[in-house]
Amino acid sequence: MKKKTLLIVSMLVLVMFALTACGSKSPKSVVEDNLKQIKTEKTSSNVSKLFNDKTLEQKYGKEYDKFIKKVQDFDYEVKDEKVDGKKATVKVEIKTYDFGAAYKTTYDTVVSDAKSGKITATTDVKDYVYNLMFQNLNSVKDKSYKKTVTINCTKNDKGEWTTDINSNVDFLDAMMGGMFTAIKSVQAGQAAQ
């Protein structure tokens, strides 16, 4: 399950980010433009690469698309801008669905079901995990996850500001409702066992 969840997150990142800076705008306005673009980006999710299984693709493609749309439904507030020459930072508060808690619930349920014998040798584990994961991720109703992140900006030789939104793990974790943090927590728990 860990690999598939990481693949989902990776696919999301690859699908959503083709962001560019604009003219001589301030770092704050370039970050604002990037955030608006993410929220309105048409996602042509290539679920065949995610699932690598036509049956799963047919069964969960719509659920995956629903999840992507929910990820794009984050709220944000651009707060503080600090410029120092060709470098700048912009603080952004992200508010979204707590996908990290949904991921952790999924993981805990899978472990519990495996220990209790609910998952047997005849269980289609992939199908079981995808069903449970999308059910939990897509059923999160409230935007209860909030995190303030720092977006780093750099002025290029043309005088345009660019952001690190594509590679900023804190931002991506916040946009994904703490899912990266939840995955790391699960991995740390597995390593400690």
BAFI-3210 file (N, C-alpha, C; in Angstrom, 3 decimals, decimal comma, padded with zeros to 6 digits):
// residues 193
n [1|2|3|4|5|6|7|8|9|10|11|12|13|14|15|16|17|18|19|20|21|22|23|24|25|26|27|28|29|30|31|32|33|34|35|36|37|38|39|40|41|42|43|44|45|46|47|48|49|50|51|52|53|54|55|56|57|58|59|60|61|62|63|64|65|66|67|68|69|70|71|72|73|74|75|76|77|78|79|80|81|82|83|84|85|86|87|88|89|90|91|92|93|94|95|96|97|98|99|100|101|102|103|104|105|106|107|108|109|110|111|112|113|114|115|116|117|118|119|120|121|122|123|124|125|126|127|128|129|130|131|132|133|134|135|136|137|138|139|140|141|142|143|144|145|146|147|148|149|150|151|152|153|154|155|156|157|158|159|160|161|162|163|164|165|166|167|168|169|170|171|172|173|174|175|176|177|178|179|180|181|182|183|184|185|186|187|188|189|190|191|192|193]
n.u [000,819|001,971|003,736|001,927|000,397|002,345|002,863|000,454|000,514|002,832|002,026|000,005|001,468|003,026|001,052|-000,129|001,647|002,874|004,066|004,680|006,543|005,529|006,223|007,175|006,176|005,561|007,099|005,078|002,733|003,335|003,414|000,740|-000,473|000,519|-000,751|-003,456|-003,436|-002,897|-005,238|-007,113|-006,228|-006,675|-006,964|-005,660|-005,794|-003,731|-004,621|-003,988|-001,239|-000,952|-002,448|-001,793|-003,223|-005,934|-008,477|-008,507|-008,147|-010,505|-012,311|-011,533|-010,816|-012,593|-012,888|-010,298|-010,060|-011,995|-010,751|-008,466|-009,694|-010,674|-008,305|-007,438|-009,163|-008,281|-007,984|-006,428|-004,267|-002,307|000,261|002,759|005,505|008,937|011,630|014,902|017,179|017,823|016,436|013,564|010,953|007,735|005,041|002,468|-000,743|-002,308|-005,392|-007,177|-008,563|-008,188|-006,274|-004,136|-004,909|-006,923|-005,429|-003,889|-005,906|-006,748|-004,422|-004,195|-006,566|-006,135|-003,938|-005,096|-007,207|-005,706|-004,392|-006,567|-007,573|-009,420|-008,511|-007,623|-006,001|-007,418|-008,270|-008,375|-005,917|-004,937|-007,282|-008,842|-007,328|-007,240|-009,999|-010,675|-008,885|-009,605|-012,246|-011,927|-010,310|-011,913|-014,148|-013,680|-014,904|-014,716|-012,698|-010,324|-007,638|-004,801|-002,027|000,869|003,134|006,384|007,153|009,738|011,301|012,938|014,713|015,136|017,522|016,155|014,714|012,407|010,327|010,505|009,092|009,456|007,428|006,889|008,729|008,696|008,468|007,154|005,060|003,705|002,993|001,256|-000,771|-001,673|-002,972|-001,470|-000,614|001,957|003,341|001,893|002,479|005,247|005,197|003,934|005,836|008,017|007,024|006,822|009,518|010,460|009,454]
n.v [-001,179|001,217|001,872|002,231|004,395|006,365|006,505|007,534|010,088|011,063|010,982|012,865|015,198|015,327|015,609|018,059|020,283|022,745|025,261|028,724|031,786|035,243|038,142|041,220|040,963|041,016|038,845|037,870|038,182|036,470|033,985|033,914|033,785|031,272|029,586|030,000|028,924|026,227|025,511|025,717|024,187|022,018|018,671|016,052|013,257|010,530|007,697|005,146|004,813|005,011|002,846|000,603|-001,580|-002,675|-003,404|-002,341|000,306|000,886|000,507|002,311|004,745|006,972|007,533|008,291|010,629|012,154|012,440|013,950|016,344|017,118|017,558|019,824|021,641|023,231|025,872|029,066|031,567|034,203|035,463|036,844|038,629|038,623|040,267|039,945|041,156|039,152|037,066|035,785|035,245|033,886|033,646|031,302|030,353|027,323|025,706|022,782|019,529|016,860|014,773|013,298|012,152|010,516|008,782|007,546|006,287|004,454|002,885|001,867|000,370|-001,584|-002,958|-003,862|-005,454|-007,380|-008,617|-009,632|-011,536|-010,932|-010,186|-012,479|-015,297|-015,440|-012,902|-010,105|-008,135|-005,686|-004,554|-004,429|-002,592|-000,247|000,324|000,818|002,928|005,029|005,328|006,298|008,640|010,181|010,580|012,465|015,294|017,889|020,831|020,658|020,663|022,623|024,559|026,584|027,566|028,195|029,682|029,703|032,129|033,157|035,557|035,645|036,000|037,582|039,205|038,183|036,683|033,464|030,507|027,957|026,145|023,776|021,925|022,163|020,561|020,949|022,655|020,993|018,894|020,282|021,057|018,546|017,886|017,002|014,472|013,524|013,740|011,900|009,525|009,354|009,036|006,550|004,955|005,339|004,119|001,485|000,917|000,978|-001,309]
n.w [000,000|000,705|-001,414|-003,543|-002,600|-002,459|-005,158|-006,089|-004,951|-006,189|-008,887|-008,795|-008,290|-010,627|-012,557|-011,984|-012,046|-014,009|-013,912|-014,458|-014,137|-014,164|-015,994|-014,451|-011,905|-008,350|-005,849|-004,151|-005,716|-007,838|-006,539|-005,758|-008,316|-009,125|-007,253|-007,881|-010,444|-009,939|-008,603|-010,633|-012,687|-015,368|-014,988|-016,592|-015,796|-015,970|-015,424|-016,177|-015,997|-013,275|-012,172|-013,764|-014,506|-016,114|-015,112|-012,494|-013,200|-014,628|-012,576|-010,522|-011,635|-011,809|-009,105|-008,474|-010,043|-008,738|-006,264|-007,020|-007,809|-005,364|-003,965|-005,306|-004,305|-002,219|000,236|000,523|001,959|001,200|002,997|004,065|002,718|002,069|000,770|-000,393|-002,185|-004,920|-003,925|-002,251|000,164|000,677|002,777|003,122|004,042|004,130|003,840|004,037|003,224|005,560|004,470|005,313|007,768|006,784|005,197|007,196|008,668|006,736|006,473|009,121|009,267|007,280|008,390|010,793|009,763|008,448|010,577|011,990|010,356|008,449|005,978|003,674|002,054|-000,276|-000,748|-002,872|-002,673|-003,761|-004,885|-002,577|-000,996|-002,658|-002,869|-000,157|000,405|-001,453|-000,674|001,959|001,513|-000,222|001,309|003,219|004,680|005,890|005,830|007,700|008,066|008,528|007,598|007,658|005,248|003,799|000,810|-001,441|-003,434|-006,438|-008,312|-011,730|-014,499|-016,298|-014,752|-013,706|-011,266|-009,910|-008,458|-005,892|-005,820|-007,229|-006,228|-003,502|-000,670|001,789|001,038|-000,816|000,895|002,594|000,770|000,148|002,419|004,623|003,931|003,153|005,554|007,086|005,697|006,129|008,897|009,176|007,867|009,577|011,857|010,955|010,525|013,122|014,185]
ca.u [000,000|002,846|004,227|000,814|000,037|003,401|002,666|-000,675|000,995|003,767|001,243|-000,667|002,454|003,399|-000,088|-000,613|002,558|003,586|003,885|005,698|006,454|005,014|006,736|007,883|005,321|006,229|007,074|003,763|001,748|003,681|002,927|-000,724|-000,780|000,788|-001,798|-004,687|-003,277|-003,038|-006,643|-007,952|-005,571|-007,440|-006,140|-005,913|-005,148|-003,407|-004,752|-003,412|000,106|-001,100|-002,936|-001,107|-004,143|-007,163|-009,627|-008,452|-008,326|-011,932|-013,036|-011,169|-010,454|-013,474|-012,560|-009,028|-010,381|-012,707|-009,725|-007,656|-010,501|-010,738|-006,993|-007,401|-010,152|-007,701|-008,085|-005,120|-004,127|-000,928|000,399|003,904|006,538|010,210|012,515|016,305|017,882|017,228|015,769|012,396|010,110|006,330|004,319|001,127|-001,506|-003,138|-006,445|-007,727|-009,070|-007,143|-005,993|-003,174|-005,686|-007,612|-004,407|-003,540|-007,058|-006,673|-003,307|-004,548|-007,609|-005,500|-003,147|-006,046|-007,896|-004,733|-004,166|-007,789|-007,918|-010,398|-007,791|-007,187|-005,265|-008,299|-008,577|-007,646|-005,385|-004,913|-008,648|-009,233|-006,633|-007,726|-011,370|-010,642|-008,161|-010,420|-013,409|-011,522|-009,856|-013,007|-015,227|-013,322|-015,867|-014,357|-011,341|-009,841|-006,174|-004,271|-000,577|001,520|004,385|007,192|007,477|010,968|011,255|014,222|014,595|016,041|018,277|015,207|014,014|011,144|010,349|010,049|008,861|009,835|006,203|006,973|009,591|008,617|007,803|006,220|003,865|002,996|002,400|000,111|-001,812|-002,178|-003,614|-000,599|-000,431|003,386|003,662|001,274|003,249|006,507|004,873|003,691|007,119|008,826|006,442|007,207|010,970|010,692|008,961]
ca.v [000,000|002,373|002,210|002,723|005,718|007,262|006,658|008,452|011,431|011,446|011,254|014,134|016,262|015,400|016,048|019,390|021,417|023,271|026,659|029,664|033,120|036,227|039,502|041,861|040,918|040,791|037,432|037,559|038,033|035,274|032,862|033,957|033,260|029,827|028,919|030,043|027,990|024,867|025,274|025,672|023,321|020,859|017,495|014,930|012,206|009,329|006,656|003,873|004,727|004,811|001,526|-000,431|-002,708|-002,160|-003,620|-001,325|001,605|001,053|000,528|003,408|005,964|008,069|007,856|009,014|011,970|012,835|012,774|015,045|017,564|017,482|018,120|021,171|022,454|023,815|027,315|029,613|032,988|034,652|036,300|037,710|038,590|039,238|040,301|040,251|041,087|038,228|035,993|036,223|034,207|034,247|032,736|030,980|029,447|026,389|025,018|021,768|018,299|016,134|013,530|012,545|011,339|009,481|007,791|006,803|005,422|003,366|002,013|001,170|-000,608|-002,689|-003,728|-004,523|-006,509|-008,449|-009,328|-010,313|-012,590|-010,462|-010,315|-013,876|-015,635|-015,244|-011,474|-009,320|-007,093|-004,405|-004,063|-004,120|-001,377|000,893|000,598|001,429|004,195|006,053|005,538|007,170|009,938|010,942|010,832|013,558|016,363|019,212|021,331|020,848|020,676|023,957|024,639|027,728|027,146|029,239|029,474|030,411|032,734|033,604|036,413|035,159|037,028|038,436|040,009|037,523|035,857|032,075|029,922|026,554|025,398|022,429|021,023|022,503|019,428|021,465|023,125|019,825|018,203|021,082|020,944|017,172|017,700|016,285|013,078|013,172|013,571|010,638|008,431|009,270|008,508|005,111|004,337|005,354|003,088|000,190|000,739|000,761|-002,644]
ca.w [000,000|000,801|-002,753|-004,352|-002,124|-002,915|-006,592|-006,259|-004,636|-007,252|-010,088|-008,580|-008,455|-012,038|-013,348|-011,668|-012,035|-015,161|-013,527|-014,914|-013,550|-015,103|-016,058|-013,347|-010,731|-007,072|-005,453|-003,589|-006,793|-008,613|-005,732|-005,894|-009,650|-009,115|-006,471|-008,693|-011,555|-009,396|-008,280|-011,834|-013,683|-015,849|-014,785|-017,492|-015,025|-016,720|-014,424|-016,632|-015,428|-011,839|-011,821|-014,520|-014,460|-016,739|-014,235|-011,445|-013,847|-014,898|-011,313|-009,629|-012,366|-011,401|-007,717|-008,529|-010,538|-007,650|-005,277|-007,570|-007,720|-003,942|-003,633|-005,878|-003,597|-001,008|000,426|000,884|002,228|001,054|004,188|004,289|001,687|002,437|-000,388|-000,106|-003,461|-005,894|-003,169|-001,488|000,739|000,812|003,675|002,649|004,902|003,357|004,587|003,140|003,827|006,277|003,760|006,125|008,718|005,993|004,839|008,422|008,941|005,761|006,860|010,366|008,960|006,554|009,368|011,691|009,018|008,183|011,840|012,427|009,407|007,469|004,706|003,572|000,832|-001,426|-000,880|-003,874|-001,798|-004,484|-004,959|-001,201|-000,554|-003,437|-002,458|001,169|000,346|-002,094|000,177|003,060|001,019|-000,817|002,268|004,124|004,380|006,390|005,630|009,074|008,066|008,258|007,747|007,024|004,608|003,178|-000,598|-001,796|-004,764|-006,970|-009,494|-012,777|-015,242|-017,010|-013,755|-013,364|-010,065|-010,014|-007,136|-005,719|-005,529|-007,825|-005,464|-002,089|-000,020|002,802|000,343|-001,360|002,038|003,040|-000,247|000,232|003,720|005,549|003,535|003,199|006,970|007,506|005,091|006,880|010,226|009,012|007,546|010,803|012,732|010,396|010,742|014,547|014,576]
c.u [000,869|003,303|003,110|000,408|001,075|003,260|001,522|-000,216|001,927|003,024|000,544|000,280|002,809|002,275|-000,340|000,345|003,278|003,519|005,021|005,474|006,026|005,708|007,475|007,013|006,157|006,213|005,695|002,727|002,048|003,219|001,413|-001,151|-000,577|-000,308|-003,122|-004,610|-003,453|-004,512|-007,515|-007,385|-006,504|-006,537|-006,568|-005,203|-004,948|-003,415|-004,160|-001,993|000,051|-001,437|-002,186|-001,922|-005,494|-008,392|-009,668|-008,690|-009,809|-012,717|-012,774|-010,762|-011,292|-013,185|-011,263|-009,265|-011,086|-011,712|-008,886|-008,423|-010,589|-009,412|-006,911|-008,333|-009,587|-007,960|-006,702|-005,230|-002,644|-000,717|001,544|004,928|007,783|011,152|013,908|017,090|017,145|016,546|014,586|011,710|008,694|005,677|002,900|000,473|-002,433|-004,164|-007,114|-008,260|-007,912|-006,933|-004,990|-003,887|-006,413|-006,644|-004,073|-004,670|-007,041|-005,596|-003,661|-005,602|-007,022|-004,713|-004,069|-006,755|-006,958|-004,510|-005,378|-008,200|-008,973|-009,797|-007,221|-006,410|-006,117|-008,680|-007,729|-007,154|-005,352|-006,292|-009,124|-008,626|-007,131|-009,135|-011,393|-009,992|-009,021|-011,683|-013,056|-011,109|-011,019|-014,155|-014,884|-014,158|-015,376|-012,916|-010,766|-008,318|-005,692|-002,768|-000,068|002,873|005,096|007,514|008,714|010,876|012,654|013,968|015,609|016,710|017,374|014,424|012,677|011,331|009,828|009,907|009,348|008,608|006,284|007,716|009,526|007,783|006,821|004,924|003,042|002,310|001,156|-001,052|-002,467|-002,740|-002,796|-000,332|001,037|003,808|003,106|002,045|004,571|006,275|004,665|005,008|008,022|008,332|006,805|008,674|011,264|010,268|009,973]
c.v [001,251|002,817|002,803|004,122|006,731|007,518|007,621|009,883|011,919|011,788|012,597|015,287|016,421|015,958|017,544|020,535|021,661|024,787|027,531|031,010|034,115|037,564|039,997|041,923|040,699|039,300|037,008|037,329|036,819|034,016|032,776|033,380|031,745|029,066|028,894|029,030|026,547|024,551|025,108|024,776|022,181|019,653|016,412|013,732|010,957|008,156|005,327|003,709|004,467|003,363|000,392|-001,729|-002,185|-002,307|-002,576|000,069|001,879|001,224|001,797|004,702|007,158|008,495|008,653|010,450|012,794|013,289|013,964|016,365|018,053|018,090|019,563|022,147|023,036|025,325|027,816|031,098|033,314|035,710|037,298|037,526|039,290|039,118|040,709|040,072|040,207|037,035|036,585|035,006|034,758|033,197|032,560|030,024|028,627|025,769|024,048|020,582|017,538|014,756|012,675|011,631|010,213|008,382|006,915|005,844|004,212|002,370|001,201|000,091|-001,823|-003,575|-004,512|-005,688|-007,675|-009,284|-010,145|-011,456|-012,190|-010,486|-011,726|-014,078|-015,427|-013,776|-010,861|-008,075|-005,733|-003,773|-003,620|-002,784|-000,154|001,290|001,346|002,817|005,289|006,340|006,511|008,557|010,796|011,226|011,934|014,775|017,763|019,563|021,681|020,905|022,073|023,952|025,884|027,281|028,358|028,830|030,325|030,895|033,216|034,449|035,931|036,321|037,983|039,343|039,437|036,670|034,461|031,526|028,477|025,677|023,971|021,447|021,254|021,447|019,896|021,954|021,939|019,039|018,958|020,955|019,560|016,866|016,856|014,838|012,656|012,894|012,236|009,442|008,246|008,674|006,998|004,383|004,273|004,275|001,693|-000,100|000,436|-000,635|-003,730]
c.w [000,000|-000,587|-003,612|-003,913|-002,554|-004,410|-006,871|-006,027|-005,735|-008,532|-009,972|-008,828|-009,925|-012,892|-013,177|-011,947|-013,355|-015,005|-014,033|-014,253|-014,617|-014,912|-014,841|-012,096|-009,476|-006,749|-004,939|-004,694|-007,676|-007,861|-005,851|-007,253|-009,716|-008,387|-007,233|-009,834|-011,091|-009,169|-009,522|-012,933|-014,076|-015,726|-015,747|-016,868|-015,881|-015,755|-014,883|-016,097|-013,929|-011,519|-012,515|-014,539|-014,956|-015,837|-013,136|-012,015|-014,097|-013,600|-010,500|-010,327|-011,951|-009,962|-007,633|-008,990|-009,458|-006,569|-005,757|-007,470|-006,273|-003,487|-004,125|-005,160|-002,287|-000,974|000,811|001,191|002,130|002,124|004,127|003,181|002,223|001,251|000,068|-001,403|-004,451|-005,238|-002,418|-000,888|000,869|001,697|003,149|003,642|004,008|004,294|003,626|003,934|004,476|005,633|004,529|007,116|007,982|005,574|006,047|008,801|008,010|006,165|008,102|010,135|008,236|007,518|010,292|010,994|008,693|009,444|012,266|011,507|008,404|006,064|004,677|002,271|-000,418|-001,647|-001,990|-003,137|-002,490|-004,491|-003,577|-000,752|-001,330|-003,019|-001,129|001,127|-000,282|-001,297|001,299|002,583|000,517|000,144|003,269|003,733|004,756|006,089|007,011|009,166|007,697|008,523|007,018|006,514|004,026|001,750|-000,898|-003,233|-005,146|-008,206|-010,521|-013,508|-016,026|-016,052|-013,337|-012,113|-010,386|-008,603|-007,104|-005,431|-006,063|-006,933|-003,959|-001,360|001,054|002,159|-000,166|-000,249|002,522|002,061|-000,205|001,625|004,675|005,180|003,571|004,633|007,477|006,954|005,828|008,259|010,182|008,739|008,787|011,780|012,262|010,681|012,204|014,986|014,344]
res [m|k|k|k|t|l|l|i|v|s|m|l|v|l|v|m|f|a|l|t|a|c|g|s|k|s|p|k|s|v|v|e|d|n|l|k|q|i|k|t|e|k|t|s|s|n|v|s|k|l|f|n|d|k|t|l|e|q|k|y|g|k|e|y|d|k|f|i|k|k|v|q|d|f|d|y|e|v|k|d|e|k|v|d|g|k|k|a|t|v|k|v|e|i|k|t|y|d|f|g|a|a|y|k|t|t|y|d|t|v|v|s|d|a|k|s|g|k|i|t|a|t|t|d|v|k|d|y|v|y|n|l|m|f|q|n|l|n|s|v|k|d|k|s|y|k|k|t|v|t|i|n|c|t|k|n|d|k|g|e|w|t|t|d|i|n|s|n|v|d|f|l|d|a|m|m|g|g|m|f|t|a|i|k|s|v|q|a|g|q|a|a|q]
***
